[in-house]
Amino acid sequence: MERSTTGPSPGVSPPAPGAPLPDGTAAAAPPVLAGLLDGIPRQRGAAPPAPAGPPSRPLSRPWRPLHLLPTPAGTPFTFAYTAVLAVTSLVAALAHPGLVHALHQESSTDVAHLVRAPVPVLLASALWVAGGLLSPYALAFVLVLTALERRAGALRAAGVFLAGHVLATLATEGPVGLAVLAGHLPGSSLHRMDYGISFGVAASTGALAGLLRPWLRWPLLALVAGALVDGLLAYTDPLTDWGHLIALAIGVSAWPFVRGRRRPA
């Protein structure tokens, strides 16, 4: 007995949708087969796409201790200046004391030298570190100037340091000259020994604070200003202590200048 089928005969294509059928009706479109294959298992290795989650936060850069020190490429101004201070500190440590005293005397930014040759003596004064390379000001110079130059650039770091050094020196030595002219101080005050980098370091510290986060900026300023005021109250060297406070204020006033072009730290 033959098996019968209800499907179309082999080789006969189904009528096109809308074509007339023998019974007078129109052929309907074939049913959509989407979703009929959902029961077929997925192939091995075809994993479903992961749902989109929140964007991942960028990883913070690791802390590098050597980043605190100057380098020729990253901080050329601080690196070159540190090399110069290292040479002059070696001269001060190894040369004859009489020669060292004469060099310091000729580099002193006292009133007599400022009146006679202001530019050379202001530059020469910044070539010496009081106490040598192991002094606190030498360490502060390296750390503060490196951090400031990495954030603000070499020109701005040099400008802040020079402004603090020059303006604070003039602000402290000028009244001395006026007091001598008025007869309130002896003439020997015109030759008061004054040299070093401390005014520039104080100004650079004030400027650097403006580039730090608030939680670090204000404690740093409070700590430095407190130490300078304590030295002023001790009255051991009031002119120099006033100069440090003036230089710190100069650095704070330079915040718009150093914030003009910030570099990645």
Secondary structure, 3 states (H helix, E strand, C coil): CCCCCCCCCCCCCCCCCCCECCCCCECCCCCCCCCCCCCCCCCCCCCCCCCCCCCCCCCCCCCCHHHHCCCCCCCHHHHHHHHHHHHHHHHHHHCCHHHHHHHHHHCCCCHHHHHHCHHHHHHHHCCCCCCCCCCHHHHHHHHHHHHHHHHHCHHHHHHHHHHHHHHHHHHHHHHHHHHHHCCCCCHHHHHCCCCCCHHHHHHHHHHHHCCCCHHHHHHHHHHHHHHHHHHHHHCCCHHHHHHHHHHHHHHHHCHHHHCCCCCCC
